Each structure stands twice: as C-alpha cells, then as structure tokens.
Amino acid sequence: MMRTPPFVLLLLASCEQEYQVVPKPPEVDPEDVTECPFTQVEDTDFYRYDCNPVFTTTGEGWAETIGATAFNVTEVLGHPFYQLWYTGLTDDDESSFPPYAMGYAVSPDGTEFAALEGNPVLEQGDKESFDADYMSGNQVVWDPSSRQYVMIWQGINDDVNPRNIVNGLGVGTSADGRDWTRFAKNPVFDFGGDAAEDFSYCWPLDLTLGEVSGYTGYMAGGQTPTRQGQESLCEVYRLNAGTLGEWKANETVVLAAGDEGEWDDRGMIALSVATLGGTRYMFYVGFGLWTAQGNYVLATHAYLGMATYDEDGERWKKEGDPIPVHLTEDGQVSGVEALTVGNRIHLWITDSYEIDGEPQQAVGYFLFDPARADAVEDTAGE
C-alpha cells in the first residue's frame, strides 16, 4: 500500500462566523479534560499522551491516508475549541501522487476529533491548476482584521512537460474554516522561478500574523544540485506578505541545516513557533536523507528538534539532540504543530504508529511543560 510522505522536491527543476473567536487561548489543564494521562518522555520537558495517536484515518473513502495537517485553537464561549485541517490521500500504488483533497475536523479537547460530514472542504485542483497533483505543507491562521482564515500550501502540477513542472505556493481564504476559496492569482510564489539559478525553495513551514499587518512565517529553501553527487538543502528562511498576493522570502538563513553527518544536515520539513514564559520556542522536523522516487526525491530520516530564539542576537539556537517522541521506528516524523494554551505548549506531532498491525502516519498529542518537570524535581528533592 503506497503512502506518500508529505514533503517532496523536484529533481527536474534547478458564510458568516457561527461562533465567537477570542484571540487569547484559554487556560486549561489537559488532564482535566482528556481520557488518558500524560507520561514524561525520558528525561525531557515533553509529555506524551498515553492514548496516542489521536488522529489517524477518518473512515472517509477519499482519505485512506492522512498527509499534511494544520491546527488552530481558540476560545469559543469560554471553552477551548480545536480545529484541524488535513490532507487526505487515496492509496494508489501506481502513482507518485495519489488523488488528494482537504478535510476539516473539530475537537473539544485536542484528542477526539470529529470529521465534518460535508468533507472534503477543498477538492483537488483541476488539470490546469498549479496543484493538480499534490498539496502539502498546509498552514492556517485566523486573521481578525479581515475576519477570515488564511491558508497557504505547497502545490505541484506534474502532468505537464517535465521542463514546465509547476511547484509553487497557493493561498486560500475561508470565513468559517469549511468553505474555502482559492486565491485567483495562485500560485503567488514560484519555488524555483522566484529564486536564483542554483537556489530554490522547497515548501512552506509556518504561518502567523505579521506584527503590524499582513502575514509572516517561514519557508524552506537552499542550494539546488549544480553537479552530480551534490544534494539540495532545505534550510529555514523568513516569509512575509503585505497582502495575499505579495509573498517574499528573506534571503538570510534563520535556522541552518546541521553540519555534514548530523541528523538534520539536509534541512527542515516542518516547524512551528510558540511562546511560553517570555521565551520563543521553535519545534522543527529536521531530516538527513533524500530518497529517490520516480522524478522526485523524498525527505526522509526525519526527527523532531527544538530551538530557542536569542532576542539579542536575533537568531535561532538549536537545543540538543532530537526529541525521542517515536513509539515505533524512529526517523519517521513528518509534521509538528505547537500552540500555547495557558502555561504550557500543546504539540501535535505526525509520526509513524502501528495501526491494525501496519505502520502508518498518524498524529500524536504531546505537551511541552517545563514547569511540570521542575515541580517534579523539587518534590523529589524534598
């Protein structure tokens, strides 16, 4: 059964709102509302939900396998409300890119998600569309100024002359998170054409509101092969947009790939930034190997890492070794979403889980809670 990882790189190219949304996430202790407790992940500040995974396939015929995911949490009438957008893939052993669509699900606690009966909420692009064959790297943000959700994603159209393969950034908007409208001028950013000859962008990594206006986030990019044996890099660059149609990546690396031989020496395939106790944390998925599949290479051997932001040096600093979040074979992490809720950071991490006796990509639920670890240490020392 074919399950395409959500991150690939081209080898051939050098209604009205129905609920009140409150910007501030609610304070809630997860163990007060979840069915299962959390267990500390080895000697770290991370805690694994004991009933993982919390989201697998949904029983929907069009979503036999879950690909990319995007999350949002808000307060609705005083209660936390979790939203999930996910790419659903139809298993197809004959195609590099199985048929896809995007679904929507909601949860009152971040662990039990109910898929919308009217799914999918966004269909696969037609054969002329830039994303006719593939959609991944989904990122969603609620924009209170325009009272709509904004989503960006990586789109690929492979059913054309190989010299004209399209790999670009798409934008969509929605008033309720369910009915999405594609931006008329998609793609708004060409991952290859908007870069230098020996440089290209890989995929979007994160999206938030700009500090003043517009949108900001991160994009993966780096060198493209100029000689045999050389491999592409997908390091982290800032991404900014004043309007929905004007997206630009900064030319300065903000998080570099690891040194040759390190676990993240090819770059990053996903990341999410959250602030806790005045510190900005970046949770990122780094990878160390390209694996060929047809005309493409897949980002593989991927693990979860963490970095903190140095306000004085205006740079991100990596913090130690990969975080051992896996329950089955390690090196299979493909996505991460981090959201601050009260005095801890909630994480949804896409990884490999054994389901019905077979490995499958699914979403696990974790907490990053340094205060809890400190309290345990203080109690142990008394």
Order of alpha helices (4+ residues) and beta strands (2+ residues): beta-beta-beta-beta-beta-beta-beta-beta-beta-beta-beta-beta-beta-beta-beta-beta-beta-beta-beta-beta-beta-beta-beta-alpha
